[in-house]
């Protein structure tokens, strides 16, 4: 798992498994989508698409399948967000264009795409659910504006019981969703995560615990205590297992350093992605300067300021280039 981007890495690790993504579509997407999929034909193609007009896009997850009882294919595009990103729909639109350009290059019919945003951030998700809502235009001009909906899966809309019930016998998918829902909720959230691990086999437990260790700034002894309170009395302590391998001290140090570095990289990416969405390709001197900034608060201020900046030249002045 990528220690610098633990949430994104964890999302892809679990949801690129064919059974997990199939069960998620069946049980958590609306029936007008889930009942139209021929699951026997479901596949997860290469996420990386390259076009002449866009840089390479690493889409989080692409699912391709036939529409049931027809020869037509449909694509479901999953975009994971651990924070509210105003430019998510521009990112999705860029992804869609890159897929369609690939269709044209391969002399294929354009494939319909259903975007799905998977959100598990701390704040209420209050962004537009339709791309057309970003534009403030008179009613009689709206029909000319690019407009599309996306399906939002917000973990805050589900309680722990409904997640476990709707996942049926897929214990790993259930533990994954419980983890994403509660990872930002402190000690109480961790207790809820561990409460969902009691029936999970050891490999699945290790995946979830690895995600926690890379996402939360916490001592191993305290995490052991939380695990026991969450119903994991039979689990050997994390500290003991790591001591046996001689890894405890190095891992603790590496995790702390990696968590802080991950926060900085995430903030840098938010600024660069915001600039890219607003102004197009970001000049290398600007992106290099942003990547050299290791002050998280300054990066947050730059992200806020880019919304007030009219052109890339003005933003360059903010960076004092």
Backbone torsions as a table, in degrees:
resi	resn	phi	psi	omega
1	UNK	NA	135.6	-179.3
2	UNK	-69.6	114.1	-176.5
3	UNK	-68.7	-21.1	-178.4
4	UNK	-81.3	-27.7	179.8
5	UNK	-132.8	66.4	-170.1
6	UNK	-64.7	-37.2	-177.1
7	UNK	-68.3	-46.5	-179.7
8	UNK	-65.2	-42.1	179.8
9	UNK	-64.1	-43.1	179.5
10	UNK	-63.9	-43.8	178.3
11	UNK	-56.5	-48.0	-177.9
12	UNK	-70.0	-37.0	-179.9
13	UNK	-58.8	-42.8	-177.1
14	UNK	-84.3	-43.1	-170.1
15	UNK	-85.6	-4.2	172.0
16	UNK	-90.8	2.6	171.5
17	UNK	-81.1	130.0	-172.4
18	UNK	-60.3	-40.3	179.7
19	UNK	-67.5	-43.4	-178.1
20	UNK	-63.6	-45.7	-177.9
21	UNK	-69.7	-35.2	177.1
22	UNK	-63.8	-45.8	-179.9
23	UNK	-65.6	-36.4	178.5
24	UNK	-64.3	-46.0	179.8
25	UNK	-62.0	-44.5	-179.2
26	UNK	-60.5	-43.0	-166.8
27	UNK	-101.7	-16.7	-173.7
28	UNK	-125.3	-11.5	174.1
29	UNK	-94.4	156.6	-178.1
30	UNK	-59.5	153.9	-176.5
31	UNK	-61.8	-31.1	-179.4
32	UNK	-66.9	-13.6	172.1
33	UNK	-101.5	-53.6	-170.9
34	UNK	-62.5	-33.2	-177.2
35	UNK	-83.8	-7.1	-178.0
36	UNK	-97.2	-3.8	-174.7
37	UNK	-90.2	132.4	170.0
38	UNK	-87.6	98.3	-171.4
39	UNK	-68.7	-20.1	177.3
40	UNK	-67.6	-22.8	-178.0
41	UNK	-100.2	2.3	-174.6
42	UNK	-66.4	134.0	177.5
43	UNK	-145.2	160.1	179.4
44	UNK	-118.1	94.3	-178.2
45	UNK	-73.0	174.5	178.8
46	UNK	-57.4	130.6	-177.3
47	UNK	-79.0	-18.0	-174.1
48	UNK	-86.2	121.8	177.8
49	UNK	-121.7	139.3	179.2
50	UNK	-127.1	134.1	179.6
51	UNK	-131.6	168.0	-177.0
52	UNK	-72.4	-25.0	-176.5
53	UNK	-98.9	-12.8	-175.8
54	UNK	-126.6	151.6	170.6
55	UNK	-70.7	173.6	-179.2
56	UNK	-65.7	136.6	177.6
57	UNK	-113.1	130.0	175.5
58	UNK	-101.2	92.6	-179.8
59	UNK	-70.6	144.1	-175.2
60	UNK	-61.0	-59.1	177.3
61	UNK	-147.7	134.3	172.6
62	UNK	-118.2	128.3	175.3
63	UNK	-115.1	129.5	179.2
64	UNK	-121.6	134.8	-179.4
65	UNK	-157.4	161.8	174.2
66	UNK	-78.3	146.1	170.1
67	UNK	-74.4	130.6	-172.9
68	UNK	-54.7	136.3	177.2
69	UNK	66.9	19.2	175.2
70	UNK	-140.7	162.5	175.7
71	UNK	-87.0	2.4	-174.6
72	UNK	-82.8	143.8	176.5
73	UNK	-96.2	153.9	173.0
74	UNK	-135.6	149.3	179.2
75	UNK	-115.0	132.9	171.8
76	UNK	-111.1	119.8	-177.0
77	UNK	-102.3	120.3	179.5
78	UNK	-103.6	127.1	175.6
79	UNK	-120.8	121.0	-178.3
80	UNK	-91.6	135.5	177.3
81	UNK	-136.1	126.6	174.4
82	UNK	-100.9	3.7	176.2
83	UNK	-150.5	161.4	178.8
84	UNK	-75.3	125.2	-177.4
85	UNK	-123.5	110.5	-177.1
86	UNK	-58.5	-26.6	-174.2
87	UNK	-98.5	14.9	-178.2
88	UNK	-57.4	-43.3	-176.6
89	UNK	-69.1	-31.7	174.8
90	UNK	-66.8	-40.0	176.7
91	UNK	-61.2	-45.8	179.2
92	UNK	-61.8	-44.0	179.6
93	UNK	-61.0	-39.9	177.5
94	UNK	-63.1	-41.2	176.6
95	UNK	-59.4	-46.1	-178.1
96	UNK	-60.5	-45.0	179.7
97	UNK	-60.8	-39.8	-179.4
98	UNK	-65.4	-36.1	176.7
99	UNK	-66.8	-45.0	-178.6
100	UNK	-67.2	-35.1	175.3
101	UNK	-63.1	-37.6	176.6
102	UNK	-65.0	-40.6	176.0
103	UNK	-57.2	-47.1	-178.7
104	UNK	-64.2	-42.6	-179.5
105	UNK	-61.2	-35.3	-179.2
106	UNK	-92.7	10.3	178.8
107	UNK	57.9	41.2	178.3
108	UNK	-107.3	159.5	171.2
109	UNK	-68.4	149.4	177.7
110	UNK	-65.6	131.8	-177.3
111	UNK	-93.3	134.7	176.9
112	UNK	-66.5	142.8	-176.4
113	UNK	-126.5	129.2	173.8
114	UNK	-107.9	113.5	178.6
115	UNK	-82.5	139.7	175.6
116	UNK	-129.2	126.0	175.9
117	UNK	-103.1	122.6	177.3
118	UNK	-99.5	111.8	-174.4
119	UNK	-118.6	131.8	176.5
120	UNK	-139.2	32.1	-179.5
121	UNK	-77.1	178.3	-175.2
122	UNK	-84.1	-32.1	-177.1
123	UNK	-86.5	158.5	176.3
124	UNK	-62.4	135.5	-179.7
125	UNK	-80.8	104.7	-175.3
126	UNK	-123.1	25.8	178.4
127	UNK	-85.3	157.7	179.4
128	UNK	-57.6	144.2	177.3
129	UNK	-98.8	2.1	176.4
130	UNK	-135.6	135.0	-176.3
131	UNK	-61.2	-35.0	-179.3
132	UNK	-62.6	-21.7	-178.4
133	UNK	-72.4	-9.8	176.3
134	UNK	-74.6	-15.9	-173.0
135	UNK	-106.3	127.3	178.3
136	UNK	-96.5	89.1	-177.5
137	UNK	-130.1	157.3	176.4
138	UNK	-57.6	152.0	-175.9
139	UNK	-55.6	-38.7	-175.9
140	UNK	-75.7	-3.4	175.7
141	UNK	-104.1	-10.0	-173.9
142	UNK	-62.3	-28.8	-177.6
143	UNK	-69.3	-13.6	178.4
144	UNK	-91.6	-9.3	-174.5
145	UNK	-88.6	138.9	175.0
146	UNK	-58.0	128.1	-175.3
147	UNK	-145.4	130.2	174.2
148	UNK	-155.2	151.4	175.4
149	UNK	-94.5	163.0	168.3
150	UNK	-136.5	158.7	178.4
151	UNK	-92.1	128.2	179.3
152	UNK	-102.0	126.3	168.9
153	UNK	-110.1	109.2	-177.9
154	UNK	-110.9	116.2	-175.7
155	UNK	-60.3	-24.8	-179.1
156	UNK	-69.2	-14.2	-179.6
157	UNK	-82.2	-4.6	-177.1
158	UNK	-122.1	136.8	172.8
159	UNK	-91.1	171.5	-174.8
160	UNK	-61.4	-40.1	-178.6
161	UNK	-64.3	-42.7	-178.4
162	UNK	-68.9	-34.5	176.8
163	UNK	-63.5	-48.3	-179.2
164	UNK	-64.6	-38.3	179.4
165	UNK	-66.7	-45.9	-174.7
166	UNK	-75.0	-18.7	176.0
167	UNK	-81.4	-11.3	179.0
168	UNK	55.5	-119.2	-174.9
169	UNK	-96.1	7.3	179.2
170	UNK	-87.8	87.4	-174.1
171	UNK	-68.6	-33.1	179.8
172	UNK	-69.8	-42.2	177.5
173	UNK	-62.2	-41.5	178.2
174	UNK	-61.3	-46.6	-180.0
175	UNK	-64.4	-37.6	177.4
176	UNK	-61.4	-49.4	-178.6
177	UNK	-65.6	-39.9	176.6
178	UNK	-63.2	-37.5	179.6
179	UNK	-67.4	-46.5	-179.9
180	UNK	-63.7	-37.6	-179.3
181	UNK	-66.1	-37.3	-168.5
182	UNK	-108.9	-0.1	-170.8
183	UNK	-64.7	-25.8	-178.8
184	UNK	-98.7	10.8	-172.4
185	UNK	-102.9	23.3	174.0
186	UNK	67.8	-154.8	-176.2
187	UNK	-59.8	-42.9	-179.9
188	UNK	-61.9	-39.0	177.6
189	UNK	-65.0	-40.5	178.5
190	UNK	-63.9	-37.6	176.9
191	UNK	-61.0	-40.1	179.1
192	UNK	-67.3	-35.8	177.3
193	UNK	-64.1	-48.2	-178.5
194	UNK	-66.0	-30.9	177.6
195	UNK	-62.6	-25.9	179.3
196	UNK	-88.9	2.2	-177.3
197	UNK	-99.5	-7.3	-170.8
198	UNK	-59.5	-35.0	-178.3
199	UNK	-96.8	0.3	-177.1
200	UNK	-83.0	141.9	179.2
201	UNK	-71.5	168.9	-169.6
202	UNK	-60.3	-40.8	-179.0
203	UNK	-61.6	-43.5	177.8
204	UNK	-63.9	-40.2	177.7
205	UNK	-60.6	-43.3	-178.9
206	UNK	-61.9	-38.2	179.1
207	UNK	-63.1	-46.7	-178.1
208	UNK	-66.8	-43.9	-179.4
209	UNK	-64.5	-38.3	176.4
210	UNK	-60.3	-39.9	177.6
211	UNK	-64.1	-44.0	179.8
212	UNK	-60.9	-47.2	-177.3
213	UNK	-60.8	-31.2	-177.7
214	UNK	-91.0	-5.3	-175.2
215	UNK	-114.2	-22.7	-171.4
216	UNK	-121.4	134.3	177.7
217	UNK	-84.0	95.8	-173.9
218	UNK	-152.0	146.2	175.9
219	UNK	-73.5	147.7	-177.8
220	UNK	-62.1	-38.0	-179.0
221	UNK	-64.1	-39.5	178.2
222	UNK	-67.7	-37.6	178.8
223	UNK	-65.8	-38.0	175.5
224	UNK	-59.3	-43.8	179.7
225	UNK	-61.7	-42.5	179.0
226	UNK	-65.6	-40.2	179.9
227	UNK	-60.7	-43.2	179.0
228	UNK	-63.6	-42.4	179.5
229	UNK	-66.0	-29.1	179.4
230	UNK	-82.0	5.0	175.2
231	UNK	103.3	13.1	-177.0
232	UNK	-104.5	45.5	-177.3
233	UNK	-61.6	-27.6	-176.4
234	UNK	-84.9	-2.5	-176.0
235	UNK	-85.9	127.3	174.8
236	UNK	-58.1	147.3	-175.3
237	UNK	-64.4	146.9	177.5
238	UNK	-61.7	-41.1	-179.6
239	UNK	-60.5	-44.3	-179.3
240	UNK	-62.3	-44.8	-177.9
241	UNK	-64.4	-38.1	179.9
242	UNK	-75.6	-33.4	177.4
243	UNK	-63.5	-39.4	179.4
244	UNK	-58.6	-34.2	-179.3
245	UNK	-92.6	-0.1	-177.4
246	UNK	67.7	27.2	-171.8
247	UNK	-109.4	-10.4	-168.0
248	UNK	-58.8	-54.3	-174.7
249	UNK	-63.6	-43.9	-179.7
250	UNK	-65.5	-38.6	-179.1
251	UNK	-68.1	-43.4	179.9
252	UNK	-58.5	-44.9	-179.6
253	UNK	-65.9	-42.8	-179.0
254	UNK	-66.5	-38.2	180.0
255	UNK	-65.0	-47.5	-179.4
256	UNK	-59.1	-45.9	-179.9
257	UNK	-66.0	-41.3	-178.1
258	UNK	-67.6	-38.4	179.4
259	UNK	-61.7	-48.4	-179.3
260	UNK	-63.1	-42.7	178.4
261	UNK	-63.5	-38.3	179.0
262	UNK	-63.3	-39.8	177.4
263	UNK	-61.1	-42.2	-179.4
264	UNK	-65.4	-45.1	-179.3
265	UNK	-63.8	-39.6	178.0
266	UNK	-62.3	-41.8	179.0
267	UNK	-66.5	-40.2	176.9
268	UNK	-61.2	-44.6	-179.9
269	UNK	-62.5	-38.4	179.3
270	UNK	-61.5	-41.7	179.1
271	UNK	-66.6	-48.2	-178.0
272	UNK	-64.4	-43.3	179.0
273	UNK	-64.2	-38.2	177.6
274	UNK	-63.9	-43.5	177.3
275	UNK	-62.6	-43.0	-179.0
276	UNK	-62.2	-42.7	-179.3
277	UNK	-67.5	-34.7	-175.5
278	UNK	-85.8	-39.9	-171.9
279	UNK	-116.5	-3.4	-176.2
280	UNK	91.5	-150.2	-175.6
281	UNK	-60.3	133.6	-177.7
282	UNK	-90.7	124.6	178.4
283	UNK	-56.0	146.5	-173.5
284	UNK	-63.1	-33.4	-178.8
285	UNK	-67.1	-32.5	178.5
286	UNK	-73.0	-46.4	-180.0
287	UNK	-64.0	-37.4	178.7
288	UNK	-65.4	-39.8	179.4
289	UNK	-64.3	-43.3	179.7
290	UNK	-62.0	-42.1	-179.1
291	UNK	-69.3	-15.1	178.4
292	UNK	-88.6	-9.9	-178.2
293	UNK	-84.6	122.9	179.9
294	UNK	-114.6	17.4	175.8
295	UNK	-98.7	107.7	-174.3
296	UNK	-61.4	-38.5	-178.9
297	UNK	-67.5	-38.1	177.7
298	UNK	-65.4	-39.6	178.5
299	UNK	-63.8	-38.5	176.9
300	UNK	-63.3	-41.6	178.7
301	UNK	-64.5	-40.0	177.4
302	UNK	-62.7	-39.2	179.1
303	UNK	-63.4	-40.1	177.6
304	UNK	-67.4	-39.3	-176.2
305	UNK	-70.6	-27.6	-177.0
306	UNK	-64.1	-25.1	177.9
307	UNK	-69.7	-23.0	-178.6
308	UNK	-98.4	0.3	-176.5
309	UNK	-93.5	133.0	-175.9
310	UNK	-85.6	-25.8	-178.6
311	UNK	-152.4	167.0	-175.1
312	UNK	-67.6	-26.7	178.2
313	UNK	-65.2	-41.2	177.7
314	UNK	-63.3	-38.6	179.5
315	UNK	-67.9	-34.6	178.1
316	UNK	-61.3	-36.8	178.1
317	UNK	-65.1	-35.6	177.0
318	UNK	-61.0	-32.8	-179.8
319	UNK	-82.3	-8.3	180.0
320	UNK	62.5	41.9	177.6
321	UNK	-90.0	NA	NA
